Amino acid sequence: MQNIFSQFISLSILIACINLVLVFLYNLLFLGRIKIWGFKYSRLKYFLLAIPLYIPIIIVAIDVKSFYPILLYLTFAVLGVLGETGFSMWWGVFFKHKFWEYKEDVINKGDSSYLNFIIWGWGVFFLITVSRILSRWLGFKLDLSFFVNYWPIFAVILFVILVVVQTISGFRKKELLHFVKDSISYKNYLLFCLPIFLPFTYLLFKFSFKYLVFFVSLGIILFVAEYIIGKLFKLFLSKKLWVYNYETLNHKHTTLLNIIPFGLATFYFLTLYSLFNYFLSF
């Protein structure tokens, strides 16, 4: 099972190229034009364009004769949507406007989208592939055993945080809170990021400075990857599927504020991946 991640990403790239050729031929033979982008958005066109993000997992599962890759993909498709929804709710504790807003098939008033299950399923396979390459390059083995061994404690902490977020959301609706900011500053952004820094601080002092380099590097890589995916959907479907609201770049396509949260996402998903394998081992 060790090569399913790189196999999945390689197939994604191959199928993406085939997809582009088929779009080109369809436009040329049936529409009489060479242009392969600028289609009008529809849900069907989205799923056709996203074929490289989900068809490879079926091919990989057939090749290894195991349901494990599909189970992993589906699990993290759900966890990804839940994670970004929870992140957006936590952001709402400190700031008036949403960090991001989805525009199609939205979940929880734009915190996420039903279209995102595919993107998150693919994204975690991409993350694990890149994390393995990066850890080999840095010359260390990622050790998240502390968080896996004490997962019930962290599950309780997460539950408490969710209760607090829901309670504060209720107060916000009644306009009883005065620390929620309309604009962003270094002070309130760092306060928002405090829970993100805590696990990184533990790993940094417990093990090695390489952990900091590892998570920051992955945060930057995911930042770039998410930007490219968003731009590709905009290019081919003529519609932004999500926009950002704070310190934005390139007409709200992204923001540099994303890098730290994407660093958190690497920790979140790699820990959950370890937990996933831990539970399957019973």
N, C-alpha and C positions, 0 to 999 in steps of 0.2 A: 504493500500500500504506500510505500515511501515516495513513489514517483507519480502518484495520481495528481498532485498539485501542478507540477511542471507540465505533465501531459495535458491537463485540463486547459492551462493557459496557452500552450502551443496550439491546441485544437481551436481555441477561441480566435487566435490570430489567423489561422488558416481559414476557418469558416467565415470570418469577417472579410477576408480577401475575396473568397468565393461569392459572398453576399454582394459585394460591390460590383463584381463582374456581372452577376445576374441582373442587378439593378440597371447597370449600363446597357446590357442587351435588351432588357424590357423597354427602356426608354428609346433606344435606337430603332428597334423592330416594330414596336406597337404605337409609340407616341411620336416617332420621327424626330427625336431630339437627342443630343449628346449629353446634356446636363443630367447629373446623377444626384443632385441635391435640390433643396427648396420645395419639397413636397408639402402639401397641406396636412396639418396634423390630424390623425385619427388614432383610435386605440389599436385598430388592426395594423396600421403602418408601424406603430411603436413596437408591437410584438414581432413583426417581421424584421424590423431593423435590429431588434435585440436578440435575434436568433443566436448570434455568437456567444451570448451571455448564459444561455440555458441548454441548448442542444448538446454542447460538449460533455455535460455531466452525464447524459444518458449514454453517450458513446463510451465514456470512461468506465461507467458501471458495467456495461456489457463486456468491455474488454477485460476487466479484472474479475468478472463473474461474482460481483458482490453488490449488495444494496447499500453498503457503507457510504460510498461517495454521494449518493442521492440523499440519504438520511442526513449526512453532514451539511449538504447544500441547503436542504429544506429547513433544517434546524437554525442555521445562521441567517437564512433569509428572514425568518420570523424574528430572531434575536436582533438583527440589524434594525428592523423597523421599530421594534420595541425600544431599542437603545437610543435611536435618534429622537423618538417621541419623548422618552424620559429626559434626554438632554435638553430638548426644547422647553419642556416644562420647568426644568431647573433654571434655565435662562430666564424664564418668565418671572422667577422669584426676584430677580435683580433689575430687570429692564422692562420698559413699557412695551416695546415692539418685539416681535419674534426675531430670533437670530436669522432664520430662513423661513421661507414660505413656499410650499408646493402649490402648483396651479391646477393639476389634473388629478382626479380620483383621490381627493385628499382624505387624510385621517386626522382626527382631532383638530379640525379647523386649520389645516395646513402644516401641522407639525411633521407629517410624513405623507406617504402616498402608497396606494395599493400597487402602483407601478414599480415601486422600489424593492419589492421582494426579490425580483430578478437581479437587480443591481447589487443588493447586499449579498445574495448567494454567490454571485461571481466575485464580488469584492473581497470576501473573506478568503477564497481560494487564491486570489491575487496576493493578498496580504501575507498569507502563510508561505507562498512561494518566495516572495521578496524577502521576508524575514529570515528564511533559511539561508538564502544567498548572502544577506547582510551579516548574519551571525558568523558564518564561515569566514567572511572577509575580515571581520573584527577579531576572529580567533577566540570565540567564547561560546559556551552553550547556555542558552536561555534557561534560567531556573525560576520557575513560578510555583514551586512546590509548596511554599509557605501559604500562598493564597488558595491552593487546591486543598491542602490538608485542613485548613480552617475555614472552608467555604461556608459552613452553617453560620458562623459568626458574621461573615461579610454579607450573607443573605439577610440576616436580621438587620444589620446596619442599613442595607439598601432599602429594606421594607420601611424602616423608621424614616429615612429620607423621603421616600415616596409619600408617607403620611403627612410629613411636614409640608412638602410641596403642595399637596392637595389642600391642606388647611390654609396655607398662605394664599393659594389661588382663590379660595372662598372669601378671604378678607379683601383681596384685590378687587373682586367684583363689587364689594360693598364700599370700596374706596376708603378703607381704614388704614392703609399702609402709606407711609410717606418716604420710605427709603428706596422705592422703586424708581429708577432713573429713566428719563427719556433719551438722554445721550450717554455716550460711553466715555470713561476715563480710565487711566492706568489703575487707579485705586479700586474702583468697583469691578473692573475686569479681573484683577488679581484676586479679589475677594471671591468672585464667582469661580475662579480656577483653583481655589484652595483645595477642595477635595481631589482634584486631579493631581496636584503636586504631592500629596501624602504617600501614595504607593510608590511613586517614582523616587521620593526621598528615601524610603526604606530600602529599595533596591540599590540605590546609589551608595549608601553608607554600609549596607550589608555585604555587597558584593564588589562592584567595580564601577568606575567612571564610564566604562564602555556601555553600561546600561543607558546612561543619559544620551550618549551619542546614538545608540541603537534606536531609542524611542523618538528622539528628535528627527533623526534621518527618516524613519518610517512616517512620521507626521508630515514631513515635507513631501515625501513620495506620494502619499495618499492625497495630499493637497493638490498636487499636480495632476494625479490620475483623475480625481473628481472633477477638476476644471476641464480636462480634455473630454471626459464623457459628457459633461453638460454642454460643451461647445459642439460636440458631434451631433447630439440630439437636436440642438438648435439649428445646426447647419442643414441637416437632412429633413427635419420636420417643421422648420420655420416657426418654432415655438420654444420658449424657455419653460422647462418643466419645473424649475425652482429658481428663486431669486434670494439674494441676501439683502439685509437691511442696515448693516452697520459697517462703516469703513470699507465700502465695497470697491471692487476693481472691475474694469471692463464691463460697464453697464450692468452692475449687480450680478455678474456671473460668479464672483467669488470674493473672498476677503482674506487678508493675511491673518486675521483673528482665528482662522480655521486651523492653523498649524498645531496649536496646543491641543484643541479638542481631538484632532486626528491622532496626535500622540496618545491621548487617552484611549481612543478607539483601538489602537494597536494593543494596548495593555488589556482592555476589555475583551477583545476577541481572542487573543492568544491565551488568556487565562481561561476563557470559556471553552476554547478548543481543548486545553489540557483537561478540564473538567468533563468534557464530552467523552474523551477517551477513558478517563478514570471511571465513569459510570458504566461504560460499555465493557470494562474489564471484569465486572462482577459476573 
